[in-house]
């Protein structure tokens, strides 16, 4: 297993939808190890397989703080089965070194996935927690969606991207989120 190179924004593989995992084989458990090692080496909160150039529906998250024991969560073939509420989340991504911007997210998400042993589990992440936001961020990667596609202010996002020598926001990829916008206005 190894720390892998993380693809940066502008690499086409980041925009490709990922394939379902049919069997949690050795190939997949090795992939999970690589994802975890790479995420920890780069101090990330989450990492999705397409970010290391493997287009399978797998991601890992660890929202534990530095003074806590590691608490990795492995998601294989995740499905978001419920979502509600809205919040603004200041996010970054290991594929966008140092660039952060505000994005719209659901506050609560319920996700169902398989763990490393191929067993099904469900997580109910609430209240705009780091976990709730990370799940949405990583899940998007499996569909070729990137956090800047949810940006609240395209001008601001472009300014940040330019500062870190990354390509600008892709206007054709911006996601219309009327339900989230309506919820945010009501708050
Ligand atoms: Zn990311």
Backbone and ligand atoms as CSV (ligand in chain L), in Angstrom:
chain,resi,resn,atom,element,x,y,z
A,1,UNK,N,N,0.844,-1.193,0.000
A,1,UNK,CA,C,0.000,0.000,0.000
A,1,UNK,C,C,0.876,1.239,0.000
A,2,UNK,N,N,0.285,2.320,-0.402
A,2,UNK,CA,C,1.145,3.496,-0.560
A,2,UNK,C,C,0.348,4.788,-0.531
A,3,UNK,N,N,1.086,5.850,-0.270
A,3,UNK,CA,C,0.504,7.179,-0.402
A,3,UNK,C,C,0.489,7.493,-1.895
A,4,UNK,N,N,-0.682,7.803,-2.406
A,4,UNK,CA,C,-0.834,8.021,-3.847
A,4,UNK,C,C,-0.804,9.512,-4.173
A,5,UNK,N,N,-0.545,9.766,-5.437
A,5,UNK,CA,C,-0.619,11.120,-5.941
A,5,UNK,C,C,-2.105,11.503,-6.066
A,6,UNK,N,N,-2.487,12.678,-5.548
A,6,UNK,CA,C,-3.880,13.121,-5.654
A,6,UNK,C,C,-4.020,13.984,-6.910
A,7,UNK,N,N,-4.970,13.618,-7.759
A,7,UNK,CA,C,-5.187,14.364,-9.008
A,7,UNK,C,C,-5.701,15.768,-8.691
A,8,UNK,N,N,-5.227,16.739,-9.420
A,8,UNK,CA,C,-5.698,18.111,-9.166
A,8,UNK,C,C,-6.732,18.516,-10.206
A,9,UNK,N,N,-7.517,19.500,-9.800
A,9,UNK,CA,C,-8.600,20.046,-10.608
A,9,UNK,C,C,-8.075,20.413,-11.995
A,10,UNK,N,N,-8.812,19.961,-13.016
A,10,UNK,CA,C,-8.369,20.146,-14.387
A,10,UNK,C,C,-8.053,18.791,-15.015
A,11,UNK,N,N,-7.822,17.773,-14.162
A,11,UNK,CA,C,-7.577,16.414,-14.661
A,11,UNK,C,C,-8.929,15.783,-15.038
A,12,UNK,N,N,-9.076,15.303,-16.280
A,12,UNK,CA,C,-10.377,14.786,-16.743
A,12,UNK,C,C,-10.970,13.667,-15.872
A,13,UNK,N,N,-10.119,12.798,-15.281
A,13,UNK,CA,C,-10.636,11.667,-14.497
A,13,UNK,C,C,-11.519,12.126,-13.337
A,14,UNK,N,N,-11.297,13.343,-12.845
A,14,UNK,CA,C,-12.106,13.864,-11.726
A,14,UNK,C,C,-13.546,14.129,-12.154
A,15,UNK,N,N,-13.782,14.231,-13.451
A,15,UNK,CA,C,-15.125,14.524,-13.968
A,15,UNK,C,C,-15.848,13.268,-14.442
A,16,UNK,N,N,-15.198,12.124,-14.319
A,16,UNK,CA,C,-15.829,10.883,-14.791
A,16,UNK,C,C,-16.653,10.227,-13.696
A,17,UNK,N,N,-17.852,9.728,-14.033
A,17,UNK,CA,C,-18.628,9.000,-13.026
A,17,UNK,C,C,-17.947,7.677,-12.705
A,18,UNK,N,N,-18.017,7.247,-11.456
A,18,UNK,CA,C,-17.340,6.029,-11.036
A,18,UNK,C,C,-18.267,4.825,-11.074
A,19,UNK,N,N,-17.664,3.660,-11.188
A,19,UNK,CA,C,-18.406,2.397,-11.322
A,19,UNK,C,C,-18.745,1.786,-9.959
A,20,UNK,N,N,-19.867,1.082,-9.923
A,20,UNK,CA,C,-20.258,0.318,-8.729
A,20,UNK,C,C,-19.208,-0.770,-8.443
A,21,UNK,N,N,-19.066,-1.088,-7.172
A,21,UNK,CA,C,-18.211,-2.201,-6.784
A,21,UNK,C,C,-19.095,-3.454,-6.738
A,22,UNK,N,N,-18.706,-4.505,-7.440
A,22,UNK,CA,C,-19.533,-5.716,-7.454
A,22,UNK,C,C,-19.156,-6.675,-6.347
A,23,UNK,N,N,-17.914,-6.596,-5.924
A,23,UNK,CA,C,-17.459,-7.500,-4.865
A,23,UNK,C,C,-16.356,-6.787,-4.108
A,24,UNK,N,N,-16.415,-6.859,-2.776
A,24,UNK,CA,C,-15.356,-6.222,-1.988
A,24,UNK,C,C,-14.157,-7.178,-1.982
A,25,UNK,N,N,-13.452,-7.173,-3.099
A,25,UNK,CA,C,-12.320,-8.073,-3.320
A,25,UNK,C,C,-11.045,-7.471,-2.736
A,26,UNK,N,N,-9.962,-8.190,-2.876
A,26,UNK,CA,C,-8.647,-7.717,-2.447
A,26,UNK,C,C,-8.300,-6.386,-3.124
A,27,UNK,N,N,-8.676,-6.283,-4.398
A,27,UNK,CA,C,-8.411,-5.051,-5.154
A,27,UNK,C,C,-9.066,-3.847,-4.455
A,28,UNK,N,N,-10.274,-4.063,-3.941
A,28,UNK,CA,C,-11.005,-2.968,-3.284
A,28,UNK,C,C,-10.432,-2.694,-1.887
A,29,UNK,N,N,-10.094,-3.745,-1.142
A,29,UNK,CA,C,-9.527,-3.484,0.189
A,29,UNK,C,C,-8.156,-2.805,0.065
A,30,UNK,N,N,-7.395,-3.146,-0.970
A,30,UNK,CA,C,-6.119,-2.451,-1.222
A,30,UNK,C,C,-6.371,-0.977,-1.563
A,31,UNK,N,N,-7.399,-0.751,-2.370
A,31,UNK,CA,C,-7.765,0.627,-2.735
A,31,UNK,C,C,-8.111,1.435,-1.486
A,32,UNK,N,N,-8.888,0.811,-0.580
A,32,UNK,CA,C,-9.277,1.488,0.661
A,32,UNK,C,C,-8.040,1.850,1.488
A,33,UNK,N,N,-7.088,0.927,1.574
A,33,UNK,CA,C,-5.847,1.207,2.316
A,33,UNK,C,C,-5.101,2.389,1.702
A,34,UNK,N,N,-5.026,2.406,0.387
A,34,UNK,CA,C,-4.357,3.517,-0.308
A,34,UNK,C,C,-5.078,4.840,-0.020
A,35,UNK,N,N,-6.409,4.794,-0.044
A,35,UNK,CA,C,-7.184,6.019,0.211
A,35,UNK,C,C,-6.920,6.531,1.623
A,36,UNK,N,N,-6.943,5.609,2.599
A,36,UNK,CA,C,-6.723,6.013,3.990
A,36,UNK,C,C,-5.310,6.565,4.169
A,37,UNK,N,N,-4.325,5.842,3.660
A,37,UNK,CA,C,-2.937,6.304,3.820
A,37,UNK,C,C,-2.734,7.664,3.185
A,38,UNK,N,N,-3.319,7.844,2.012
A,38,UNK,CA,C,-3.151,9.114,1.299
A,38,UNK,C,C,-3.885,10.235,2.029
A,39,UNK,N,N,-5.109,9.956,2.485
A,39,UNK,CA,C,-5.882,10.974,3.214
A,39,UNK,C,C,-5.134,11.432,4.471
A,40,UNK,N,N,-4.614,10.479,5.238
A,40,UNK,CA,C,-3.909,10.848,6.474
A,40,UNK,C,C,-2.596,11.575,6.164
A,41,UNK,N,N,-1.891,11.115,5.137
A,41,UNK,CA,C,-0.617,11.760,4.785
A,41,UNK,C,C,-0.830,13.213,4.383
A,42,UNK,N,N,-1.995,13.509,3.783
A,42,UNK,CA,C,-2.253,14.869,3.284
A,42,UNK,C,C,-3.165,15.654,4.226
A,43,UNK,N,N,-3.422,15.101,5.404
A,43,UNK,CA,C,-4.276,15.774,6.391
A,43,UNK,C,C,-5.663,16.122,5.877
A,44,UNK,N,N,-6.234,15.225,5.084
A,44,UNK,CA,C,-7.583,15.461,4.576
A,44,UNK,C,C,-8.633,14.900,5.520
A,45,UNK,N,N,-9.873,15.368,5.352
A,45,UNK,CA,C,-11.009,14.858,6.128
A,45,UNK,C,C,-11.672,13.719,5.350
A,46,UNK,N,N,-11.472,13.734,4.035
A,46,UNK,CA,C,-12.072,12.698,3.202
A,46,UNK,C,C,-11.305,12.567,1.903
A,47,UNK,N,N,-11.473,11.412,1.260
A,47,UNK,CA,C,-10.831,11.209,-0.043
A,47,UNK,C,C,-11.643,10.169,-0.815
A,48,UNK,N,N,-11.878,10.456,-2.086
A,48,UNK,CA,C,-12.662,9.551,-2.923
A,48,UNK,C,C,-11.743,8.895,-3.959
A,49,UNK,N,N,-12.089,7.655,-4.329
A,49,UNK,CA,C,-11.236,6.874,-5.233
A,49,UNK,C,C,-10.872,7.622,-6.530
A,50,UNK,N,N,-11.817,8.317,-7.183
A,50,UNK,CA,C,-11.418,9.000,-8.424
A,50,UNK,C,C,-10.312,10.034,-8.225
A,51,UNK,N,N,-10.149,10.514,-6.987
A,51,UNK,CA,C,-9.076,11.490,-6.738
A,51,UNK,C,C,-7.683,10.875,-6.826
A,52,UNK,N,N,-7.633,9.530,-6.709
A,52,UNK,CA,C,-6.328,8.888,-6.930
A,52,UNK,C,C,-6.375,8.092,-8.240
A,53,UNK,N,N,-7.295,8.468,-9.105
A,53,UNK,CA,C,-7.326,7.920,-10.456
A,53,UNK,C,C,-7.979,6.559,-10.587
A,54,UNK,N,N,-8.783,6.172,-9.584
A,54,UNK,CA,C,-9.472,4.879,-9.647
A,54,UNK,C,C,-10.974,5.151,-9.618
A,55,UNK,N,N,-11.651,4.938,-10.750
A,55,UNK,CA,C,-13.062,5.313,-10.807
A,55,UNK,C,C,-14.005,4.208,-10.326
A,56,UNK,N,N,-13.901,3.947,-9.016
A,56,UNK,CA,C,-14.825,3.050,-8.318
A,56,UNK,C,C,-15.574,3.835,-7.252
A,57,UNK,N,N,-16.798,3.360,-6.929
A,57,UNK,CA,C,-17.634,4.100,-5.983
A,57,UNK,C,C,-17.219,3.783,-4.539
A,58,UNK,N,N,-16.120,4.378,-4.149
A,58,UNK,CA,C,-15.531,4.171,-2.824
A,58,UNK,C,C,-14.982,5.501,-2.321
A,59,UNK,N,N,-15.279,5.833,-1.051
A,59,UNK,CA,C,-14.570,6.949,-0.431
A,59,UNK,C,C,-14.365,6.684,1.044
A,60,UNK,N,N,-13.462,7.455,1.640
A,60,UNK,CA,C,-13.178,7.338,3.076
A,60,UNK,C,C,-13.295,8.718,3.709
A,61,UNK,N,N,-13.686,8.722,4.982
A,61,UNK,CA,C,-13.822,9.968,5.739
A,61,UNK,C,C,-13.294,9.717,7.148
A,62,UNK,N,N,-12.637,10.710,7.720
A,62,UNK,CA,C,-12.307,10.681,9.148
A,62,UNK,C,C,-12.445,12.094,9.681
A,63,UNK,N,N,-13.456,12.303,10.519
A,63,UNK,CA,C,-13.713,13.657,11.044
A,63,UNK,C,C,-13.188,13.815,12.475
A,64,UNK,N,N,-12.383,12.847,12.935
A,64,UNK,CA,C,-11.833,12.984,14.293
A,64,UNK,C,C,-10.835,14.145,14.326
A,65,UNK,N,N,-10.738,14.824,15.489
A,65,UNK,CA,C,-9.774,15.924,15.578
A,65,UNK,C,C,-8.399,15.354,15.937
A,66,UNK,N,N,-7.374,16.211,15.837
A,66,UNK,CA,C,-5.984,15.757,15.989
A,66,UNK,C,C,-5.686,15.082,17.322
A,67,UNK,N,N,-6.417,15.489,18.376
A,67,UNK,CA,C,-6.126,14.930,19.698
A,67,UNK,C,C,-6.979,13.696,20.009
A,68,UNK,N,N,-7.725,13.225,19.011
A,68,UNK,CA,C,-8.559,12.036,19.219
A,68,UNK,C,C,-7.951,10.850,18.455
A,69,UNK,N,N,-8.319,9.626,18.864
A,69,UNK,CA,C,-7.875,8.472,18.078
A,69,UNK,C,C,-8.483,8.528,16.662
A,70,UNK,N,N,-7.821,7.938,15.691
A,70,UNK,CA,C,-8.341,7.912,14.322
A,70,UNK,C,C,-9.682,7.185,14.290
A,71,UNK,N,N,-10.566,7.686,13.428
A,71,UNK,CA,C,-11.879,7.057,13.325
A,71,UNK,C,C,-12.295,6.987,11.856
A,72,UNK,N,N,-11.594,6.146,11.086
A,72,UNK,CA,C,-11.911,6.096,9.646
A,72,UNK,C,C,-13.266,5.454,9.380
A,73,UNK,N,N,-13.988,6.004,8.415
A,73,UNK,CA,C,-15.230,5.382,7.952
A,73,UNK,C,C,-15.066,5.125,6.450
A,74,UNK,N,N,-15.343,3.880,6.056
A,74,UNK,CA,C,-15.200,3.475,4.654
A,74,UNK,C,C,-16.586,3.352,4.039
A,75,UNK,N,N,-16.788,3.975,2.888
A,75,UNK,CA,C,-18.083,3.926,2.195
A,75,UNK,C,C,-17.879,3.276,0.826
A,76,UNK,N,N,-18.549,2.157,0.616
A,76,UNK,CA,C,-18.503,1.480,-0.684
A,76,UNK,C,C,-19.922,1.468,-1.257
A,77,UNK,N,N,-20.075,1.832,-2.511
A,77,UNK,CA,C,-21.396,1.954,-3.179
A,77,UNK,C,C,-22.392,2.766,-2.342
A,78,UNK,N,N,-22.004,3.937,-1.869
A,78,UNK,CA,C,-22.913,4.715,-1.013
A,78,UNK,C,C,-24.138,5.228,-1.769
A,79,UNK,N,N,-25.247,5.328,-1.016
A,79,UNK,CA,C,-26.470,5.939,-1.564
A,79,UNK,C,C,-26.964,6.936,-0.531
A,80,UNK,N,N,-27.288,8.136,-0.986
A,80,UNK,CA,C,-27.899,9.099,-0.066
A,80,UNK,C,C,-29.396,8.859,-0.119
A,81,UNK,N,N,-29.967,8.441,1.023
A,81,UNK,CA,C,-31.361,8.007,0.991
A,81,UNK,C,C,-32.304,9.053,1.566
A,82,UNK,N,N,-31.761,10.083,2.222
A,82,UNK,CA,C,-32.608,11.140,2.756
A,82,UNK,C,C,-31.763,12.395,2.873
A,83,UNK,N,N,-32.326,13.545,2.579
A,83,UNK,CA,C,-31.594,14.797,2.780
A,83,UNK,C,C,-32.575,15.906,3.090
A,84,UNK,N,N,-32.158,16.842,3.965
A,84,UNK,CA,C,-33.051,17.941,4.333
A,84,UNK,C,C,-32.259,19.105,4.889
A,85,UNK,N,N,-32.919,20.258,4.967
A,85,UNK,CA,C,-32.296,21.455,5.512
A,85,UNK,C,C,-31.226,21.985,4.576
A,86,UNK,N,N,-30.691,23.150,4.901
A,86,UNK,CA,C,-29.638,23.731,4.070
A,86,UNK,C,C,-28.667,24.502,4.935
A,87,UNK,N,N,-27.434,24.551,4.510
A,87,UNK,CA,C,-26.421,25.352,5.204
A,87,UNK,C,C,-25.356,25.781,4.206
A,88,UNK,N,N,-24.570,26.760,4.627
A,88,UNK,CA,C,-23.417,27.184,3.831
A,88,UNK,C,C,-22.196,26.554,4.478
A,89,UNK,N,N,-21.347,25.984,3.657
A,89,UNK,CA,C,-20.190,25.253,4.151
A,89,UNK,C,C,-18.935,25.796,3.461
A,90,UNK,N,N,-17.943,26.194,4.251
A,90,UNK,CA,C,-16.681,26.636,3.656
A,90,UNK,C,C,-15.820,25.396,3.437
A,91,UNK,N,N,-15.588,25.060,2.172
A,91,UNK,CA,C,-14.925,23.788,1.881
A,91,UNK,C,C,-13.671,23.934,1.052
A,92,UNK,N,N,-12.831,22.944,1.216
A,92,UNK,CA,C,-11.673,22.777,0.365
A,92,UNK,C,C,-11.666,21.341,-0.105
A,93,UNK,N,N,-10.624,20.937,-0.811
A,93,UNK,CA,C,-10.577,19.599,-1.387
A,93,UNK,C,C,-9.120,19.297,-1.681
A,94,UNK,N,N,-8.693,18.058,-1.433
A,94,UNK,CA,C,-7.290,17.729,-1.693
A,94,UNK,C,C,-6.937,17.881,-3.176
A,95,UNK,N,N,-7.953,17.892,-4.042
A,95,UNK,CA,C,-7.702,18.101,-5.472
A,95,UNK,C,C,-7.609,19.587,-5.833
A,96,UNK,N,N,-7.822,20.449,-4.836
A,96,UNK,CA,C,-7.737,21.906,-5.028
A,96,UNK,C,C,-6.822,22.462,-3.938
A,97,UNK,N,N,-5.524,22.195,-4.020
A,97,UNK,CA,C,-4.642,22.559,-2.908
A,97,UNK,C,C,-4.803,24.016,-2.469
A,98,UNK,N,N,-5.126,24.172,-1.199
A,98,UNK,CA,C,-5.221,25.470,-0.518
A,98,UNK,C,C,-6.425,26.331,-0.878
A,99,UNK,N,N,-7.214,25.943,-1.837
A,99,UNK,CA,C,-8.349,26.781,-2.248
A,99,UNK,C,C,-9.612,26.409,-1.467
A,100,UNK,N,N,-10.215,27.410,-0.834
A,100,UNK,CA,C,-11.453,27.208,-0.071
A,100,UNK,C,C,-12.511,28.169,-0.573
A,101,UNK,N,N,-13.763,27.720,-0.605
A,101,UNK,CA,C,-14.848,28.650,-0.928
A,101,UNK,C,C,-16.160,28.143,-0.317
A,102,UNK,N,N,-17.141,29.039,-0.233
A,102,UNK,CA,C,-18.436,28.680,0.348
A,102,UNK,C,C,-19.311,27.950,-0.669
A,103,UNK,N,N,-19.905,26.876,-0.199
A,103,UNK,CA,C,-20.814,26.098,-1.053
A,103,UNK,C,C,-22.123,25.840,-0.308
A,104,UNK,N,N,-23.182,25.518,-1.071
A,104,UNK,CA,C,-24.461,25.164,-0.461
A,104,UNK,C,C,-24.504,23.658,-0.214
A,105,UNK,N,N,-24.950,23.284,0.966
A,105,UNK,CA,C,-25.094,21.856,1.282
A,105,UNK,C,C,-26.399,21.610,2.025
A,106,UNK,N,N,-26.838,20.351,1.999
A,106,UNK,CA,C,-27.926,19.941,2.894
A,106,UNK,C,C,-27.359,19.870,4.302
A,107,UNK,N,N,-28.244,20.140,5.276
A,107,UNK,CA,C,-27.821,20.084,6.681
A,107,UNK,C,C,-27.775,18.641,7.183
A,108,UNK,N,N,-28.735,17.873,6.730
A,108,UNK,CA,C,-28.881,16.488,7.220
A,108,UNK,C,C,-28.881,15.519,6.038
A,109,UNK,N,N,-28.099,14.476,6.164
A,109,UNK,CA,C,-28.140,13.433,5.136
A,109,UNK,C,C,-28.110,12.057,5.796
A,110,UNK,N,N,-28.862,11.157,5.196
A,110,UNK,CA,C,-28.792,9.771,5.639
A,110,UNK,C,C,-28.173,8.992,4.489
A,111,UNK,N,N,-27.124,8.260,4.803
A,111,UNK,CA,C,-26.412,7.529,3.744
A,111,UNK,C,C,-26.333,6.054,4.104
A,112,UNK,N,N,-26.495,5.249,3.073
A,112,UNK,CA,C,-26.398,3.801,3.245
A,112,UNK,C,C,-25.236,3.342,2.373
A,113,UNK,N,N,-24.399,2.462,2.892
A,113,UNK,CA,C,-23.228,2.015,2.122
A,113,UNK,C,C,-22.792,0.652,2.620
A,114,UNK,N,N,-21.787,0.091,1.970
A,114,UNK,CA,C,-21.158,-1.131,2.449
A,114,UNK,C,C,-19.844,-0.763,3.120
A,115,UNK,N,N,-19.495,-1.489,4.162
A,115,UNK,CA,C,-18.203,-1.262,4.808
A,115,UNK,C,C,-17.138,-2.177,4.176
A,116,UNK,N,N,-15.956,-2.153,4.754
A,116,UNK,CA,C,-14.820,-2.890,4.195
A,116,UNK,C,C,-15.060,-4.405,4.186
A,117,UNK,N,N,-15.990,-4.872,5.038
A,117,UNK,CA,C,-16.329,-6.300,5.067
A,117,UNK,C,C,-17.525,-6.635,4.177
A,118,UNK,N,N,-17.984,-5.631,3.424
A,118,UNK,CA,C,-19.120,-5.857,2.538
A,118,UNK,C,C,-20.453,-5.844,3.263
A,119,UNK,N,N,-20.443,-5.360,4.517
A,119,UNK,CA,C,-21.687,-5.297,5.295
A,119,UNK,C,C,-22.337,-3.935,5.144
A,120,UNK,N,N,-23.655,-3.945,5.036
A,120,UNK,CA,C,-24.402,-2.709,4.851
A,120,UNK,C,C,-24.524,-1.941,6.173
A,121,UNK,N,N,-24.387,-0.624,6.131
A,121,UNK,CA,C,-24.603,0.210,7.323
A,121,UNK,C,C,-25.251,1.522,6.885
A,122,UNK,N,N,-25.834,2.200,7.867
A,122,UNK,CA,C,-26.495,3.470,7.589
A,122,UNK,C,C,-25.972,4.510,8.563
A,123,UNK,N,N,-25.710,5.707,8.081
A,123,UNK,CA,C,-25.299,6.809,8.952
A,123,UNK,C,C,-26.265,7.960,8.749
A,124,UNK,N,N,-26.718,8.504,9.878
A,124,UNK,CA,C,-27.610,9.651,9.855
A,124,UNK,C,C,-26.775,10.841,10.343
A,125,UNK,N,N,-26.314,11.665,9.429
A,125,UNK,CA,C,-25.453,12.793,9.799
A,125,UNK,C,C,-26.297,14.060,9.802
A,126,UNK,N,N,-26.228,14.789,10.920
A,126,UNK,CA,C,-27.191,15.883,11.122
A,126,UNK,C,C,-26.548,17.234,11.371
A,127,UNK,N,N,-27.419,18.256,11.348
A,127,UNK,CA,C,-27.082,19.609,11.816
A,127,UNK,C,C,-25.896,20.258,11.108
A,128,UNK,N,N,-25.711,19.964,9.845
A,128,UNK,CA,C,-24.604,20.582,9.108
A,128,UNK,C,C,-23.255,20.227,9.695
A,129,UNK,N,N,-23.175,19.056,10.346
A,129,UNK,CA,C,-21.909,18.623,10.954
A,129,UNK,C,C,-20.855,18.410,9.872
A,130,UNK,N,N,-19.608,18.382,10.305
A,130,UNK,CA,C,-18.513,18.130,9.358
A,130,UNK,C,C,-18.763,16.809,8.622
A,131,UNK,N,N,-19.247,15.818,9.350
A,131,UNK,CA,C,-19.524,14.524,8.721
A,131,UNK,C,C,-20.598,14.651,7.637
A,132,UNK,N,N,-21.680,15.386,7.944
A,132,UNK,CA,C,-22.772,15.550,6.974
A,132,UNK,C,C,-22.264,16.221,5.701
A,133,UNK,N,N,-21.406,17.220,5.880
A,133,UNK,CA,C,-20.903,17.958,4.723
A,133,UNK,C,C,-19.872,17.131,3.948
A,134,UNK,N,N,-19.040,16.407,4.700
A,134,UNK,CA,C,-18.015,15.583,4.047
A,134,UNK,C,C,-18.658,14.461,3.217
A,135,UNK,N,N,-19.728,13.871,3.737
A,135,UNK,CA,C,-20.400,12.800,2.998
A,135,UNK,C,C,-20.887,13.332,1.640
A,136,UNK,N,N,-21.499,14.511,1.649
A,136,UNK,CA,C,-22.004,15.076,0.389
A,136,UNK,C,C,-20.853,15.393,-0.566
A,137,UNK,N,N,-19.775,15.947,-0.014
A,137,UNK,CA,C,-18.609,16.310,-0.823
A,137,UNK,C,C,-17.990,15.068,-1.493
A,138,UNK,N,N,-17.779,14.028,-0.687
A,138,UNK,CA,C,-17.134,12.826,-1.229
A,138,UNK,C,C,-18.065,12.068,-2.167
A,139,UNK,N,N,-19.347,12.028,-1.817
A,139,UNK,CA,C,-20.326,11.353,-2.667
A,139,UNK,C,C,-20.327,11.984,-4.063
A,140,UNK,N,N,-20.280,13.299,-4.106
A,140,UNK,CA,C,-20.258,14.014,-5.386
A,140,UNK,C,C,-19.093,13.563,-6.275
A,141,UNK,N,N,-17.935,13.350,-5.654
A,141,UNK,CA,C,-16.757,12.932,-6.435
A,141,UNK,C,C,-17.068,11.687,-7.269
A,142,UNK,N,N,-17.922,10.805,-6.738
A,142,UNK,CA,C,-18.222,9.558,-7.444
A,142,UNK,C,C,-19.064,9.799,-8.690
A,143,UNK,N,N,-19.649,11.002,-8.759
A,143,UNK,CA,C,-20.442,11.363,-9.936
A,143,UNK,C,C,-19.752,12.451,-10.769
A,144,UNK,N,N,-18.486,12.656,-10.519
A,144,UNK,CA,C,-17.746,13.662,-11.286
A,144,UNK,C,C,-18.105,15.091,-10.932
A,145,UNK,N,N,-18.758,15.265,-9.770
A,145,UNK,CA,C,-19.150,16.606,-9.322
A,145,UNK,C,C,-18.124,17.107,-8.305
A,146,UNK,N,N,-17.750,18.379,-8.418
A,146,UNK,CA,C,-16.736,18.951,-7.528
A,146,UNK,C,C,-17.352,20.067,-6.692
A,147,UNK,N,N,-16.749,20.358,-5.546
A,147,UNK,CA,C,-17.400,21.290,-4.605
A,147,UNK,C,C,-17.668,22.659,-5.204
A,148,UNK,N,N,-16.790,23.099,-6.109
A,148,UNK,CA,C,-17.004,24.428,-6.707
A,148,UNK,C,C,-18.263,24.472,-7.577
A,149,UNK,N,N,-18.780,23.304,-7.984
A,149,UNK,CA,C,-20.030,23.287,-8.759
A,149,UNK,C,C,-21.208,23.752,-7.900
A,150,UNK,N,N,-21.021,23.762,-6.571
A,150,UNK,CA,C,-22.064,24.198,-5.622
A,150,UNK,C,C,-21.768,25.595,-5.075
A,151,UNK,N,N,-20.810,26.300,-5.658
A,151,UNK,CA,C,-20.353,27.552,-5.025
A,151,UNK,C,C,-21.475,28.576,-4.894
A,152,UNK,N,N,-21.395,29.328,-3.812
A,152,UNK,CA,C,-22.406,30.350,-3.523
A,152,UNK,C,C,-22.135,31.591,-4.376
A,153,UNK,N,N,-20.849,31.876,-4.605
A,153,UNK,CA,C,-20.469,33.084,-5.333
A,153,UNK,C,C,-19.369,32.739,-6.342
A,154,UNK,N,N,-19.780,32.696,-7.584
A,154,UNK,CA,C,-18.860,32.250,-8.628
A,154,UNK,C,C,-17.657,33.185,-8.767
A,155,UNK,N,N,-17.896,34.469,-8.603
A,155,UNK,CA,C,-16.808,35.438,-8.731
A,155,UNK,C,C,-15.743,35.184,-7.661
A,156,UNK,N,N,-16.251,34.985,-6.429
A,156,UNK,CA,C,-15.340,34.735,-5.314
A,156,UNK,C,C,-14.552,33.423,-5.529
A,157,UNK,N,N,-15.276,32.401,-5.986
A,157,UNK,CA,C,-14.638,31.103,-6.231
A,157,UNK,C,C,-13.547,31.244,-7.296
A,158,UNK,N,N,-13.845,31.965,-8.359
A,158,UNK,CA,C,-12.860,32.157,-9.436
A,158,UNK,C,C,-11.623,32.893,-8.939
A,159,UNK,N,N,-11.843,33.868,-8.078
A,159,UNK,CA,C,-10.719,34.631,-7.529
A,159,UNK,C,C,-9.784,33.709,-6.753
A,160,UNK,N,N,-10.391,32.839,-5.931
A,160,UNK,CA,C,-9.587,31.902,-5.133
A,160,UNK,C,C,-8.859,30.904,-6.045
A,161,UNK,N,N,-9.556,30.382,-7.034
A,161,UNK,CA,C,-8.952,29.389,-7.932
A,161,UNK,C,C,-7.762,29.994,-8.674
A,162,UNK,N,N,-7.953,31.220,-9.121
A,162,UNK,CA,C,-6.887,31.896,-9.859
A,162,UNK,C,C,-5.654,32.089,-8.968
A,163,UNK,N,N,-5.938,32.461,-7.711
A,163,UNK,CA,C,-4.856,32.694,-6.760
A,163,UNK,C,C,-3.968,31.452,-6.614
A,164,UNK,N,N,-4.580,30.278,-6.680
A,164,UNK,CA,C,-3.805,29.040,-6.500
A,164,UNK,C,C,-3.507,28.333,-7.829
A,165,UNK,N,N,-3.564,29.111,-8.911
A,165,UNK,CA,C,-3.210,28.605,-10.243
A,165,UNK,C,C,-4.038,27.403,-10.683
A,166,UNK,N,N,-5.319,27.437,-10.337
A,166,UNK,CA,C,-6.217,26.359,-10.753
A,166,UNK,C,C,-7.144,26.904,-11.843
A,167,UNK,N,N,-7.695,26.020,-12.702
A,167,UNK,CA,C,-8.610,26.494,-13.744
A,167,UNK,C,C,-9.853,27.141,-13.117
A,168,UNK,N,N,-10.527,28.015,-13.852
A,168,UNK,CA,C,-11.719,28.680,-13.307
A,168,UNK,C,C,-12.902,27.722,-13.140
A,169,UNK,N,N,-13.938,28.212,-12.471
A,169,UNK,CA,C,-15.203,27.478,-12.340
A,169,UNK,C,C,-15.705,27.156,-13.745
A,170,UNK,N,N,-16.224,25.938,-13.912
A,170,UNK,CA,C,-16.785,25.537,-15.198
A,170,UNK,C,C,-18.278,25.894,-15.185
A,171,UNK,N,N,-18.633,26.954,-15.920
A,171,UNK,CA,C,-19.995,27.491,-15.863
A,171,UNK,C,C,-21.051,26.436,-16.219
A,172,UNK,N,N,-20.708,25.532,-17.138
A,172,UNK,CA,C,-21.673,24.503,-17.551
A,172,UNK,C,C,-21.934,23.472,-16.457
A,173,UNK,N,N,-21.061,23.454,-15.469
A,173,UNK,CA,C,-21.183,22.460,-14.395
A,173,UNK,C,C,-21.866,23.015,-13.151
A,174,UNK,N,N,-22.073,24.339,-13.114
A,174,UNK,CA,C,-22.700,24.926,-11.917
A,174,UNK,C,C,-24.065,24.292,-11.700
A,175,UNK,N,N,-24.365,23.958,-10.450
A,175,UNK,CA,C,-25.599,23.232,-10.144
A,175,UNK,C,C,-26.658,24.196,-9.632
A,176,UNK,N,N,-27.833,24.125,-10.252
A,176,UNK,CA,C,-28.973,24.915,-9.820
A,176,UNK,C,C,-29.536,24.265,-8.569
A,177,UNK,N,N,-29.671,25.039,-7.481
A,177,UNK,CA,C,-30.127,24.438,-6.227
A,177,UNK,C,C,-31.246,25.265,-5.604
A,178,UNK,N,N,-32.380,25.381,-6.328
A,178,UNK,CA,C,-33.449,26.256,-5.831
A,178,UNK,C,C,-33.952,25.878,-4.436
A,179,UNK,N,N,-33.997,24.570,-4.120
A,179,UNK,CA,C,-34.524,24.169,-2.788
A,179,UNK,C,C,-33.572,24.640,-1.700
A,180,UNK,N,N,-32.277,24.486,-1.956
A,180,UNK,CA,C,-31.303,24.910,-0.961
A,180,UNK,C,C,-31.319,26.430,-0.821
A,181,UNK,N,N,-31.406,27.123,-1.953
A,181,UNK,CA,C,-31.446,28.598,-1.899
A,181,UNK,C,C,-32.653,29.077,-1.132
A,182,UNK,N,N,-33.812,28.448,-1.364
A,182,UNK,CA,C,-35.050,28.836,-0.667
A,182,UNK,C,C,-34.896,28.616,0.833
A,183,UNK,N,N,-34.354,27.456,1.215
A,183,UNK,CA,C,-34.155,27.142,2.638
A,183,UNK,C,C,-33.227,28.152,3.295
A,184,UNK,N,N,-32.168,28.514,2.583
A,184,UNK,CA,C,-31.185,29.439,3.149
A,184,UNK,C,C,-31.808,30.815,3.374
A,185,UNK,N,N,-32.704,31.206,2.465
A,185,UNK,CA,C,-33.371,32.515,2.621
A,185,UNK,C,C,-34.307,32.522,3.813
A,186,UNK,N,N,-34.928,31.396,4.092
A,186,UNK,CA,C,-35.863,31.292,5.214
A,186,UNK,C,C,-35.176,31.335,6.576
A,187,UNK,N,N,-33.912,30.980,6.588
A,187,UNK,CA,C,-33.186,30.858,7.866
A,187,UNK,C,C,-32.952,32.212,8.539
L,1,ZN,ZN,ZN,-12.832,16.647,-2.685
